[in-house]
Structure formats: C-alpha cells, structure tokens
Amino acid sequence: MTTAVERVLADRRVRYVAVGAVSSAVYYALFTAIYLTTREHLHYLAIPVLANLGCAFATYPLQRRWVFQSKGPVVAGFLKFYAICLWALVFTYVGLPLLVELAHVPVLPAQAILIVTAPLINYQLSKWWAFRR
C-alpha cells in the first residue's frame, strides 16, 4: 500500500517543482554571494554566468535521477540540460537589465523576480527535449 506522500512524489511534475525550488535556491544563493562580494569590481551582468554554471552542476544529478529518471548518457544529457540552462541565462540577460535599468528594481530583487518565472518554461523544454525517453 502506498502512502499519500509516495503518490504525490510519483508525479514527475511535483518532483520537478521540488527540484526547481532547490535549483532556484542554489542559483539565488550563488548569485547573491557573488554579487555581494564582487559588486564593486564586477558588473552585475557577469554574475549570472557564474551562478548559472554552478547551479547546473549542482542540480543536474537531481533532475537526471529523481525527476526524469534518465538512463541515457550522462555527458550528453548534461550538455542538453545545460543548453536549457543557457536559455535561462539568456532570459536573465534580457530580463535583468530591463528590471534594473528601466524599472529601477535593485539587482537582487530583480533576479528574484526572474527566478520565479523561468522554471515554468524550463519544465517543458526538459520534458520534451533534454530528458525525452
């Protein structure tokens, strides 16, 4: 007999949201730490590159094994996964300057706004391309 928790976690969408929350937290923590320690010397648009790559390495194993239960090649899967992460980076490069420069939102809240919107699109890309069975 399965428990209610097991039934909920059997849904890939639920697992995706859970890992997405971890991914968002990891990315934002990296972004914030790098921004706060380098903002006097590094432009805020250089930081997403570092945070994006660090987040990809940290969360790929969770996406691969727990969310999509992929058994395909690890390196090829990571490259596809990172291509999607690059989409998120492009999204950040479009959205961050719009929010910071045009809407005058401070950098850290602007990045937080973008983090909330990107996963909605990433799930579909991951499902239909990176982890397609």
C-alpha positions as CSV (number, residue, x, y, z in Angstrom):
1,M,0.0,0.0,0.0
2,T,1.4,3.4,-1.0
3,T,1.2,6.4,1.2
4,A,-0.1,9.8,0.2
5,V,3.4,11.2,0.1
6,E,4.5,8.4,-2.2
7,R,1.6,9.0,-4.6
8,V,2.3,12.7,-4.7
9,L,6.0,12.1,-5.3
10,A,5.2,9.7,-8.1
11,D,4.1,12.7,-10.2
12,R,7.1,14.0,-12.2
13,R,5.6,17.5,-12.1
14,V,5.7,17.5,-8.3
15,R,9.3,16.3,-8.3
16,Y,10.2,18.9,-10.9
17,V,8.8,21.7,-8.8
18,A,10.7,20.4,-5.7
19,V,14.0,20.2,-7.6
20,G,13.1,23.6,-9.2
21,A,12.8,25.1,-5.7
22,V,16.2,23.6,-4.8
23,S,17.7,24.9,-8.1
24,S,16.3,28.4,-7.5
25,A,17.6,28.5,-4.0
26,V,21.1,27.3,-5.2
27,Y,21.2,29.8,-8.0
28,Y,20.0,32.7,-5.9
29,A,22.4,31.9,-3.1
30,L,25.3,31.7,-5.6
31,F,24.2,34.9,-7.4
32,T,23.8,36.8,-4.1
33,A,27.1,35.6,-2.6
34,I,29.0,36.5,-5.8
35,Y,27.1,39.9,-6.2
36,L,27.7,40.9,-2.6
37,T,31.4,40.0,-2.7
38,T,32.2,41.4,-6.1
39,R,29.7,44.3,-6.8
40,E,32.5,46.9,-6.5
41,H,34.6,45.2,-9.1
42,L,32.3,43.1,-11.3
43,H,29.3,44.2,-13.3
44,Y,26.1,42.6,-12.3
45,L,25.6,41.0,-15.7
46,A,28.8,39.0,-15.3
47,I,27.4,37.2,-12.2
48,P,24.6,35.2,-13.9
49,V,27.2,33.3,-15.9
50,L,29.0,32.0,-12.8
51,A,25.8,31.3,-10.9
52,N,24.2,29.6,-13.9
53,L,27.1,27.2,-14.3
54,G,27.4,26.4,-10.6
55,C,23.7,25.8,-10.4
56,A,23.7,23.5,-13.4
57,F,26.5,21.3,-11.9
58,A,24.7,21.2,-8.5
59,T,21.2,20.3,-9.8
60,Y,21.8,18.2,-12.9
61,P,22.1,15.0,-10.8
62,L,18.7,15.7,-9.1
63,Q,17.0,16.4,-12.4
64,R,18.5,13.4,-14.1
65,R,17.9,10.8,-11.4
66,W,15.0,11.9,-9.4
67,V,12.8,14.0,-11.7
68,F,13.2,12.4,-15.1
69,Q,14.8,9.1,-14.1
70,S,17.0,9.2,-17.2
71,K,19.3,6.3,-18.0
72,G,20.9,8.0,-21.1
73,P,24.5,9.1,-21.4
74,V,25.5,11.4,-18.6
75,V,27.7,13.8,-20.5
76,A,25.3,14.1,-23.5
77,G,22.4,14.6,-21.0
78,F,24.3,17.3,-19.2
79,L,25.0,19.1,-22.4
80,K,21.4,19.1,-23.3
81,F,20.4,20.1,-19.8
82,Y,23.0,22.9,-19.9
83,A,21.6,24.1,-23.2
84,I,18.3,24.7,-21.3
85,C,20.2,26.4,-18.5
86,L,21.7,28.7,-21.2
87,W,18.2,29.6,-22.2
88,A,17.6,30.7,-18.6
89,L,20.8,32.7,-18.8
90,V,19.6,34.4,-22.0
91,F,16.3,35.1,-20.2
92,T,18.2,36.6,-17.3
93,Y,20.3,38.8,-19.7
94,V,17.1,40.1,-21.2
95,G,15.1,40.5,-18.0
96,L,17.7,41.7,-15.6
97,P,18.7,44.9,-17.4
98,L,15.0,45.6,-18.1
99,L,14.2,45.4,-14.5
100,V,17.3,47.1,-13.2
101,E,17.9,49.8,-15.7
102,L,14.4,50.6,-17.0
103,A,12.2,49.7,-14.0
104,H,14.9,50.7,-11.4
105,V,14.4,47.5,-9.4
106,P,17.5,46.7,-7.3
107,V,19.7,43.9,-8.6
108,L,18.9,41.2,-6.0
109,P,15.0,41.6,-6.1
110,A,15.1,41.8,-9.9
111,Q,17.0,38.5,-10.0
112,A,14.4,37.0,-7.6
113,I,11.6,38.0,-9.9
114,L,13.2,36.3,-12.9
115,I,13.8,33.1,-10.9
116,V,10.1,32.7,-10.3
117,T,9.2,32.9,-14.0
118,A,11.9,30.8,-15.7
119,P,11.0,27.3,-14.3
120,L,7.6,27.4,-16.0
121,I,9.3,27.3,-19.4
122,N,12.2,25.1,-18.4
123,Y,10.0,22.2,-17.4
124,Q,8.5,21.9,-20.9
125,L,12.0,22.1,-22.5
126,S,13.4,19.5,-20.1
127,K,10.4,17.1,-20.6
128,W,10.3,17.2,-24.4
129,W,13.9,17.6,-25.3
130,A,16.7,17.1,-22.6
131,F,15.2,14.0,-20.9
132,R,13.0,12.6,-23.6
133,R,12.8,8.9,-23.4
